[in-house]
Amino acid sequence: MAYRRMVLQIGMGTDIRGADYTKAAVRALKDALWHNSLTIASALGQSADAMRVDVTIGVPRPDKVDKQAVLAVLPHGTGTVTVVEGGLEIPNQAGTDRTVIANAAAVVRLDI
């Protein structure tokens, strides 16, 4: 058997004040996951923990994201986190703070 892509979930998260890239990334992944109830694993006779979830996060400064904190969001299965350049960073009017917008894509795979 081979892992096959079953689902693509996408989300967006922000940190309005403080420019916390990890917080924005975690919120983006939660946005992608929390609007769904996946039953595909059980429909194929597998447990939810059999899922492999490949997460891609896009933020302007990828080095600022704690990948383990993002991975901890996954409620089932195992996963990987890749952080790439993307998203947005918007400075406030005074230039003293920034809003960070992160995008998340979660690809759910099952070994079928």
C-alpha positions as a Markdown table, in Angstrom:
| # | Residue | x | y | z |
|---|---|---|---|---|
| 1 | Met | 0.0 | 0.0 | 0.0 |
| 2 | Ala | 1.0 | 3.7 | -0.3 |
| 3 | Tyr | 0.0 | 6.9 | 1.4 |
| 4 | Arg | -2.6 | 8.7 | -0.7 |
| 5 | Arg | -3.9 | 12.2 | -0.4 |
| 6 | Met | -7.4 | 12.2 | 1.0 |
| 7 | Val | -8.1 | 15.7 | 2.1 |
| 8 | Leu | -6.8 | 19.2 | 1.8 |
| 9 | Gln | -7.7 | 21.7 | 4.5 |
| 10 | Ile | -6.8 | 25.4 | 4.4 |
| 11 | Gly | -6.9 | 28.1 | 7.0 |
| 12 | Met | -5.7 | 31.5 | 8.1 |
| 13 | Gly | -4.5 | 32.8 | 11.4 |
| 14 | Thr | -3.4 | 36.1 | 12.8 |
| 15 | Asp | -1.6 | 37.7 | 15.7 |
| 16 | Ile | -3.0 | 41.2 | 15.7 |
| 17 | Arg | -0.5 | 42.7 | 18.1 |
| 18 | Gly | 2.9 | 41.4 | 19.0 |
| 19 | Ala | 4.1 | 39.8 | 15.8 |
| 20 | Asp | 4.1 | 36.3 | 17.3 |
| 21 | Tyr | 4.6 | 34.1 | 14.3 |
| 22 | Thr | 4.0 | 30.8 | 16.1 |
| 23 | Lys | 0.7 | 32.1 | 17.5 |
| 24 | Ala | -0.5 | 33.1 | 14.0 |
| 25 | Ala | 0.6 | 29.7 | 12.6 |
| 26 | Val | -1.2 | 27.7 | 15.3 |
| 27 | Arg | -4.3 | 29.8 | 14.7 |
| 28 | Ala | -4.1 | 29.1 | 11.0 |
| 29 | Leu | -3.8 | 25.4 | 11.5 |
| 30 | Lys | -6.7 | 25.4 | 14.0 |
| 31 | Asp | -8.8 | 27.3 | 11.4 |
| 32 | Ala | -8.0 | 24.6 | 8.8 |
| 33 | Leu | -8.8 | 21.7 | 11.1 |
| 34 | Trp | -11.6 | 22.9 | 13.5 |
| 35 | His | -14.2 | 23.5 | 10.7 |
| 36 | Asn | -14.2 | 19.8 | 9.7 |
| 37 | Ser | -15.1 | 16.4 | 11.1 |
| 38 | Leu | -13.2 | 13.9 | 9.1 |
| 39 | Thr | -14.7 | 10.5 | 8.9 |
| 40 | Ile | -12.7 | 9.3 | 5.9 |
| 41 | Ala | -10.4 | 7.1 | 8.0 |
| 42 | Ser | -13.2 | 5.2 | 9.7 |
| 43 | Ala | -15.0 | 5.0 | 6.3 |
| 44 | Leu | -12.0 | 3.1 | 5.0 |
| 45 | Gly | -11.8 | 0.9 | 8.1 |
| 46 | Gln | -8.8 | 2.7 | 9.7 |
| 47 | Ser | -8.4 | 4.6 | 12.9 |
| 48 | Ala | -8.1 | 8.4 | 13.0 |
| 49 | Asp | -4.6 | 7.9 | 14.4 |
| 50 | Ala | -3.6 | 6.2 | 11.1 |
| 51 | Met | -3.7 | 9.6 | 9.4 |
| 52 | Arg | -0.5 | 11.3 | 8.3 |
| 53 | Val | -1.0 | 15.1 | 8.2 |
| 54 | Asp | 1.6 | 17.2 | 6.2 |
| 55 | Val | 1.2 | 20.8 | 7.3 |
| 56 | Thr | 2.6 | 23.7 | 5.4 |
| 57 | Ile | 2.6 | 27.1 | 7.0 |
| 58 | Gly | 3.3 | 30.4 | 5.1 |
| 59 | Val | 4.6 | 33.4 | 7.1 |
| 60 | Pro | 6.9 | 36.2 | 6.1 |
| 61 | Arg | 9.7 | 35.0 | 8.5 |
| 62 | Pro | 9.6 | 31.2 | 8.6 |
| 63 | Asp | 12.5 | 31.0 | 11.1 |
| 64 | Lys | 10.2 | 32.6 | 13.7 |
| 65 | Val | 7.7 | 29.6 | 13.9 |
| 66 | Asp | 8.0 | 26.9 | 16.5 |
| 67 | Lys | 7.2 | 23.8 | 14.5 |
| 68 | Gln | 6.6 | 21.6 | 17.5 |
| 69 | Ala | 4.0 | 24.0 | 18.8 |
| 70 | Val | 2.2 | 23.9 | 15.5 |
| 71 | Leu | 2.5 | 20.1 | 15.3 |
| 72 | Ala | 0.9 | 19.8 | 18.8 |
| 73 | Val | -2.3 | 21.2 | 17.4 |
| 74 | Leu | -3.0 | 17.9 | 15.5 |
| 75 | Pro | -5.7 | 15.9 | 17.4 |
| 76 | His | -5.0 | 12.6 | 15.6 |
| 77 | Gly | -2.4 | 10.8 | 13.6 |
| 78 | Thr | 1.2 | 11.9 | 13.0 |
| 79 | Gly | 2.4 | 14.8 | 11.1 |
| 80 | Thr | 5.1 | 17.0 | 9.7 |
| 81 | Val | 5.4 | 20.8 | 9.6 |
| 82 | Thr | 7.1 | 22.7 | 6.8 |
| 83 | Val | 7.3 | 26.5 | 7.1 |
| 84 | Val | 7.7 | 28.6 | 4.0 |
| 85 | Glu | 7.8 | 32.2 | 3.1 |
| 86 | Gly | 4.3 | 33.6 | 2.6 |
| 87 | Gly | 1.5 | 35.3 | 4.6 |
| 88 | Leu | 1.7 | 38.9 | 5.4 |
| 89 | Glu | 3.2 | 41.3 | 8.0 |
| 90 | Ile | 1.5 | 44.6 | 8.4 |
| 91 | Pro | 3.2 | 47.4 | 10.5 |
| 92 | Asn | 1.0 | 49.6 | 12.7 |
| 93 | Gln | 0.9 | 53.3 | 11.9 |
| 94 | Ala | 3.6 | 54.2 | 14.4 |
| 95 | Gly | 5.9 | 51.4 | 13.1 |
| 96 | Thr | 6.2 | 50.0 | 16.7 |
| 97 | Asp | 4.3 | 46.8 | 16.2 |
| 98 | Arg | 3.2 | 44.4 | 13.5 |
| 99 | Thr | 0.2 | 42.2 | 12.6 |
| 100 | Val | 1.2 | 38.8 | 11.3 |
| 101 | Ile | -1.1 | 36.8 | 9.0 |
| 102 | Ala | -0.2 | 33.1 | 8.5 |
| 103 | Asn | -1.7 | 30.6 | 6.0 |
| 104 | Ala | -1.9 | 26.9 | 6.6 |
| 105 | Ala | -2.5 | 23.9 | 4.4 |
| 106 | Ala | -3.0 | 20.5 | 5.9 |
| 107 | Val | -2.9 | 17.5 | 3.6 |
| 108 | Val | -4.3 | 14.4 | 5.2 |
| 109 | Arg | -3.0 | 11.1 | 3.8 |
| 110 | Leu | -3.9 | 7.5 | 4.5 |
| 111 | Asp | -2.1 | 4.3 | 3.6 |
| 112 | Ile | -4.5 | 2.6 | 1.2 |
